[in-house]
Amino acid sequence: MKKLLIYFLLLIISWLNSSTQAENTIGGEPKLWHTVTLTFDGPMVNEGDFRPNPFLDYRLEVTFTNGDQIFKIPGFFAADGNAAETGANSGNKWRVHFVPNRIGVWNYSVSFLTGRNISISDEIALVDYRKDTPDAGIVKNYKATGKVQGMPLAPNGVKGSFTVAGTDKKAPDFRADGRLKYTGERYLKFEGSGKYFLKGGADSPENFLGYHEFDNTPPNHKYASHVNDWKPGDPLWHGNKGKGIIGALNYLNSKGINSVYFLIMNILGDGDDVFPYADYDERYRFDCSKLDQWEIVFSHMEKLGIMMHIVTSENENQLLLDAGFLNNQRKLFYREMVARFAHHLAVTWNFGEESGPAPWYDNVGQSIKQRKSGIEYLKKINPYGGFVVVHTLPDNPERHDLLAPFLGFPFLDGASLQISKSGLVAGEIAKWNKLSADSSRQWVVNLDELGPPGVGIVPDSLDPKHDFIRKEVLWPTLMQGGAGAEWYFGRFDLSTDHWQPWNNLWDQTRFALQFFQQNLPFWRMKPSPELIADADRNFCFAAEGEIYVVYLPRVVRRCYIFRQAIIA
C-alpha cells in the first residue's frame, strides 16, 4: 500500500508539472501520403525514470478524422524533440507520426493519460485527481474494477485541425503511390495508385542497423565505400554523420532494388549488435536519440522507394522477452516500434527470423500458441493494419510443420520463406500459394532467404553472371506467383559492409522485375503448368485467353500455341 501511495503521489506531481497550457507543433508536409508530425509539451521525464516509466506509465493517443476515415494513432516520448541531433535522453516532448490517406481537412483530438503500465493496458478507468484524493478512494476503485487507472495530463483534450493537399511526389518515392497494403491477393497493392508491388531486395546484412554512427550502437558497420554515394541534400545527423548508411541505400536505389531486410533487435543473436533499448540489458526503456536516427534512415528509404523489411526477433532470442509469452516486455516492444515506425508506407512486419523451435537448438522456441498471440497483437495495435509475415526454418519437415498451423489465421498475411536448396524453390512457392489460397486467407509468398547456410548468394567475383540463381531461383519464384525475393549472402552476411560486390546480382534482379512490371498484368495471372510440356522443369504463367508467358530454362519438346506469348 505504501509503494502504491508513493506512486500515486508521483503521478500528482507529474500532473502539477504539466498542468499549464501545453504547446503543440505540427511538422512535416501536410500532403497526401506524407508524414505529419504532431509534437506536444507534456511531463518532463528521463528515459531512465523508474516510476513513472516514460514508456510504460504514459499513454499518448491522437485520433484523426476526415469524414468516415478515423485513425487512432499511438504516440511516444520524444525527449527534447530533437534527440537525433542532441543525443538527449530527457525532455518534455511527446510525439505522434500520422500519414493521411485523404486530402482535405483533418481534425485531431489528443488523449494523454498516466497510470501504472497504462501504455500497454487494454482496459483503462479514467480518474480525475483534482477531485479524488490519492489514497483510499483511488486505490479502492483500482482494486474494484481491475482496470488500469488513467489520470489525464496535459496535453489531454487538445484539439485542432490541418488541411492536406494532394501529393506532389513521383515514383519511385512511395509517397507518389500511397500505402502498400495486404488486400487478400498474392501481391501487395498501393492504396493510392492501385499499382501492385513486386519485391527485389537485400537480405544481408541482417544487422544492417549495427551502424557505427548510430548512438549507443556497437560499431560493426561503417559502409565506408558507400560514402561517395551520399548526395548533397541527403539527410545527416550530429552534423556530418550518416553518409555511409544513407549512401548505401542510394546505391541500392540506383540498381533498382526496392527492399532491405533487417533486424531491429538481435540481442543474443548472431550479430548481437542491434537493439532499440537505452541499454543492452534494458527491456522497459528505449533510446530516444538512436530511434530518431533510425527514423531518419527509414524516411530516406521511403523517399527512395525501398521497403522496410522489419524483423522483430531471430531464432536465438525469440524467448528473450517474457520467455516467449505476450506479457509486458513484448507488448511494450511492439507498441513502441509501431508508434515510431508504422506510419511508413511500405513496411513488412516480420514476426521473427527462423520462428519457432529449431532442431539445432534442441527444439526450444516459441510454441504455435505463443507465436499466434504475438502476431495477433502486432497486427491489432497497428493503426494502419500492417503487412505481417513470419520467416521459416530452412528445411522440411520443420518448415511445413511450423508454418502450416497458420494457414487461415486471420492475422498473418504472408510467408517469408527460407529454403536451403535452390531446386526446391519453385515447388515451395507454388505449394504455399496454393495451400493459402485453399484456406480462408491467400498469402503473399516471398523467397526471403536462399541457402544453404554459409553459402547463400556469392559475390560477382565468384559467380559473375549468377546464371544459376537466375534460372533456378529468381525467375521460377516469379513464374510460380511469388511476390519477390531477397538475397542472403551466407558467410558474408554479418560482415557485409558494402553492396557493390553483388552488382551483377542486382542487375539480374532488376531485369526480372522490370519484365513483369512493364509487360504483364501479373496480378491477374497464375501458374499454369497444364498448358506446357515438361512442366516439372519449365514454367507457364498465364491469364488464360489474354496473355501467356513461358519460361524455358531448358529446351522443351513441345508446347501449346498461344494467342499471345512473351518468351523470356
N, C-alpha and C positions, 0 to 999 in steps of 0.2 A: 504493500500500500504506500509506503514512504517513497519508493522509487517511482511509482506511478504519479504520486502527487508532485514530485520534483519535475517529472516530465511535463505535466500539465502547466506548472508554473513557467517552465521554459517556453512553452507554446504561447503563454500570455505575454511574456517578454517579447517574443518574435512578433506577435500581433501589434504590440505597442510600438515596436521599432518600425513597422511598416504601415501604420495606420494613417499616415499622412497621404495626401493625394498622390497616387502613383502616376508616373510619366510613362508613356509608351511611344515607340517609334515604329514606323513602317518602312522597311528597306526592301531592296530588290527592284525588279522591273514589274510593275502591275500589268502584265500581259498574259495572254492565254498560254498555258503550259510553262510559265516561268515561275520561279520560286519567289514568293512574297514572304518576307521575314518580319514577324512582329516581336519586338523586344520590350519587356516591361520592367519597371522598377518593382522590386519585391524585397523580401528579407535579405539582410546582409549575412552571408554564410561563407563557410570554407569547405572545400572538398573533404577535408579530414574531420569535420564536426561529427561527434558521436551521436548525440541526440539534441535537437532534431538532426537526423541524417539528411542532407540536402537532396539525396536521390531517392530515399525511401519515404521520408516523412513530409514531403510536399507533393502536391498533385496539381499540375497546371494542365488545363484542357481549354481549348478555344473552339467554339462552334461557329462554323462559317456556313452561311446560307445565301442562296441565289435561286429564287423560285422553288422548284422541287428538289434542288440539289442541296444536300445537307452533309457536312463533314465535321466530325468531332475529332480534332487533332491533338494528340498529346504533346506536351512541351517538356522543356528540360532546363536545368540550371546551367547558365552560360558564363559564370564567373563575372569578370568585369565587362563582358560583352565584346572583348577584342582579344581573347586569350591566345588565339593563334599567333598574334604578334607579340603580346606582352608576356606570355607564359603564365598568366595569372591563375591562381587556384582559389581565389576568393573574390567576392563581389556581391552585387545585389541585382544582377541582370538575369531575367528569365525569358526564355525564347521559344517561339514556335515557327516552324517552316511549313508553308502551305503552298500548294500548286493548284490554281483554279483551272477547272475544265470547261468554263463557260465565260463568255465576255459579259460585260455589264456590271451592275452594282452588286458587290458582295458585302453583306453585313456580318459582323462578328460580335460575339459576347464571350467574356472571359470567366472561367471558373478557376479559382485558386484556393486550395484548401490545405490545411496541415493537420496531421494526425499520425499516430504510430503506424508505419508500414502502409500508409494510405495510397502511395503511388501504384501499388500492385494489388489493391483491395477491390473485390468485386462488389461489396455492399458497403455503403457509407451512410452514416447517420449525421446529419448536419447539426452542429451545436454552435450557439452564439455565446461566446464567453463574456460578452458585455452584459448579459442577463443572468447567466448562471455562475455559481461560484466554482472554483477549480477543485473542490473536494467532493463531498458525498453525492451531491446531485448528479454530477457528470459521471463519476465512477459508477454509480448505481445504474444510470442509463446505459453505459457501456456494457456492463455485465448483463443487463436485462435483454438488450436487443441482439447481442452477438455481432453487431456491426462495428466497423471502424468509425470512430468519431472524426468528423471533419470540421475544423474551425475555419471559417472564411477569413482570408487575409487579403489586403491589397496586393495585386490589382483585381481581386474578385469583383465581379459586377461591371467591370469596364466594358463599354460597348462602342462600336464605331463602324465605319464603312469605308470602302475604297472602290474605285472603278477600274475594271480590267478591259484593256484594249486587245485587239487581235494580235497574234504572233507575227513577228517580222523576220523570223529566222528561216534559214534554208537548210535542207538536208546536206550532210549527214547529222547536223545538230538535231538531237531528239526533240527539241522544242518546236521544230517545224511540224512534226507528225503527232506529237502527243504521247500519252501514257501507253506503254506496252503492256497489254493485258492478256490474261488467260481467258478464252471465250468458250472452252469446251471443244475446241478443234485441235488438230495436230500441230498447229503453228500459233505462235503469239501474234497479236494483232494490235496495231496502233489505234488508240481510241479516237484520235483526231482525224488522221488522213484515211484510215481504214486499210492501210497497207499491211501486208504480212511480213514477218521477220524470219530470216534465216541467219543462223549464228556461225561465225568462224572466229575462233579465239585462241588465246594463250592460256594453258592450264598450268604453266610454270613461269616463274617460281611461285609456288603456293604461298610462300611467305613474302609476297610482293610488298606488303606493308612493313616489313622489317627494314625500314629505310633509315639511314643514319642521321638524316636531318629532321626527322620527327622527334618531338620531345619525348623523353623517358622511353627510348627505344634502343635495344642493342644494335650496334652499327654493322649489320651483316650485309646490307646492300647499299651501294653508292650510285649505281647506274652511270658511272663516270663517262663512258663512251657515248652516252645519250645527252650529255650536257649541251653539245652543239646542236641538238635537235630542239632545244628550247628556243622560243622566238620572242622578240620584244613584244610586250603586251600580255604575255602569258603570266599566270599568277606566280607569286612567290610568298614567302613568309619570313619573319625575322630578318627583313632587309633583303638578303640575297640567297635564301635557302629554298630548295625545291627544284632547282633546274634539272637535276638528274632524273627524278621520277616523272616530272612533267614532260621532259624531253623524250623519255622512253614511251610515254603514251602518244606523243606526237608522231614518233616513228611508226608505231603500230597503225595509227590512223593513216599515215602515208601509204601503208601497204594494204589498206582496205580491210583491216581486222577490226571486228566490232564487239569483242567481248574479252574480258580478263577475269580469270578465276583467282580468288584469294581468300585466305583465312582471316577472320577478324579476332580469333582467339585460339592460339596454339600452345598455350601453357601445357607443359608435359608432353607436347607433341614432337614431331620430327624437327621442326625449326626452333620451337621454344623461344620465340623472339617477338611475337605479336600478341598484344593484349590491350584492351581498352581501359583497363583499370588504372587507378592512381599509383598502384604499386603491384609488383609481380604476385605478391601473396595476398592482395586485397580482393574481395569479392562483392563489396557493397558500395564502393566509391569509385568514381570514374575520373579520368584525366581530361579535364575540360580543354586544355590547350592542344593536346595531342589529337583529340577527336575533332576539334575545329580545323586542325591541319589536314586530317583525313577528309573533312568536308571540302576543303579547297581542291584536293585532288579529285574527289568524286564529282564535283561540279565541273571540273575541266573534262572529265570523261564524258559527261553528259553533252557538253558542247561539241566534242569530237565525234559523238555517235558511238561510244563504246559502252556496252552494257557492263554493269557492276554485277559480277557473279560472287555474291557474298556467301561464304561458307562459315557457319557459326561454330563448328567444332570438328574434330577429327577422331579417328578410332581410338587413339591413345588417351584422349581426355574427355570422352563422352560421359564419363561418370564423375567428372570433376565437380560439377555444380549439383548440389543436393543428391549426390550418389546416383544421378540419372533421373531422379524424380522431378516433378514440376512443383517446386516449392519456391521459397523467397529468392534464393540466389538466381535460379534460372529465370523466373518471371522478371526479376529486375534487369537482368542482362538483356533479355529480349525486348523489354519495354524501352530501355534506354537506346538500343540500336534502332528500333523502329521510330522512336521520337526524333532521333537525329538524322536518319538517313532514308526513311520510307518515302519521303516526298520525291525522291529522284525518279525519273520517268521510266528507266529501263533497269530493273533490278531482278536478279534471280536470288531468292532466299533459299539457300541450300541448307537443310536441317543439319547435315553432317557428312563429312567425308568418311567413306567406308563405315557407314552407320550400322550399328548392330554388333552382336558378338562375333568375333573373328577367331578362326582356328589357331592363328599364330599367337593369340593372347588367351589361350585356354578357354575360348568361347565365353569370355567375360565381356559384357557390354550391356547396353540398354535393351530392355525387353520390347516386344512389339507394343505392349500397352503403354510403356513409358514414352516410346517414340511417337505413338499416336497422340498422346496427351500434349506433348511438346509441340508437335506440328499443328495441332488444332489451336493451341494458344497463340503460336506465332502468326497463324493466319487470321485469327479473330481480332487481335489487337491492332492489326494494320488497318488504318482507316481507308486505305486505297485498295484493300483486298490482298494485293501482292501475288507474286508468282512463286509458289513454294514447291520445292523438289527435294528428293533425297538421293544421295550418292550411294552406290552399291559396292559390295565386295567384288573382287575381280573374277571369280570363278563360280561355276555351278558345282554342287547343288546349293551352296551358300547364297549366291546371288538370287536365285529363284526363291529359296525358302524365306529369305528376309525381305524380299520385295513383294511377292505375291499377296501376302496378307493386306497390303494397302490397296489392292485393286478395288475400285468403287468407293474408297474412303473419301468423303466429301471435302476434305481439307488439303489433300495432296493433288497437285496439278501436273506433275511430271516426274519422269525418271531420269536421273543423272547417271548414265551407265558407265561403269568401269569394266573393261573387257581385256583379259590378259593376252588373248591370241587374236591376231588380225583375221584369221579365217572364220571366226565366229561372229564378226561384227554384223554382217548383213542379216544373218539369221536372228540375232538377238534384237536388232532394231525392229524387224518385222514382227517378231514374237510379241514384244511388249506393246507395240502399236495395236496389234490385233486383240491381245488379252484385255487391254484397257478399253478398246472400242466395244468389246463384248460385255464389259462391265457397265456400270451406270455412269462412268466418267472417263472419257477419252483423255489420255495423257499427251503431253508434249514430251517426246522422247529424244534425248540428245546423247551423243557419244562424248563424254567429258574426260575420259582417261583411257588411253590405249597402252597396254603393257607390251611385253612383260615388265614387272618391276625391275628397276635398274637399267632398263633399255629405253622404252618409250620411243620417241622420235629423235633420231640422232641429228647432229648439225649437218649443214651442207657439205662441210669438209669430208664427212664420212659417207654421205649419200647425196650427191649434188642435185639430182633431179627429183628425188623422192617418188619415183615412178611406182614402186610397190605400194606405198601408202596411198598414192592417188588412185591406183587401180583396185586395190583390195579393201580400202577403208573409206576414203573420203567420198568418192562417187557412189559406192554401194550404200553408204549411210543416207545420202540424199535421195537416191533412187528407191530406197525402201520406205520413204516417208519420214525419215529422221529430220529433226528440226535444226540440226547443225552439229558441229564438232569443235572441240578444243583439244589442244595438243600438249601432252605431258612429255617432259624431257628426261625421264629416267634418272640415272645417276647424276645428271646435271641439274636436277630440279631445284634444290635449295640453294645451289651455288650460282645459278644463272643470274648474271649481273648486266647482261645486255642481250637484246633480241636479234641483232644483226646476223649472228651465225646461222639462223634459220631463215634467212632472207628468201630463199627459193621456196621454202615450205609455205611462207605467207603468200607468195605469188600463186602457187598451186591452189591454195585455199580460195583466194580472191577470184581466180578464173572460174572455179566451180560455182561459187555463189553468184557471180555475175551472170553465168549462163542461165541459172534458174530464175534469177530475179528479173532479168531483162528479156527473156524469151518465153517464159512459161507461166500459165496460171496455176502454179504448183499447189496452191491451197485447194484447188478443185480436183487435183489429180490423185491417183492412188497406185500403189504397186499392182501390176497386172501380169504376173508370171505366166498365166494361162495363155497369153497371146503370143508367146515366143517358144522356140525350141531351146533345149538345154538351159532351162530356167534355173537350174541349180548353179549355173556358172555365169549366166547373163541376166540382164535386168530390163524390164519394161515398166515405164511409169506413164500412166495414161488418164485422160478424161475421155472415156470412150465416146466415139462419134465426133470428137472435137480435135484432140491432139494426142499424139503418141511420141514418147521418147524411148529409144532403145539404146542401152549402153552395153557395148561388147568388149569386155576386157580381153576376150579371145575370139577367134573366128567361130561362127556358128554355121551349121549346115543349111538351115533354112529359117525363115521367119515369115509371118503373115505380111501381106502388103497392106499398108495403112493409107488412109486418105491423106494424112499429113504426117510427115516424120521429120524429126530433127535428130541427126545422128551425132553423138559426141565422141 
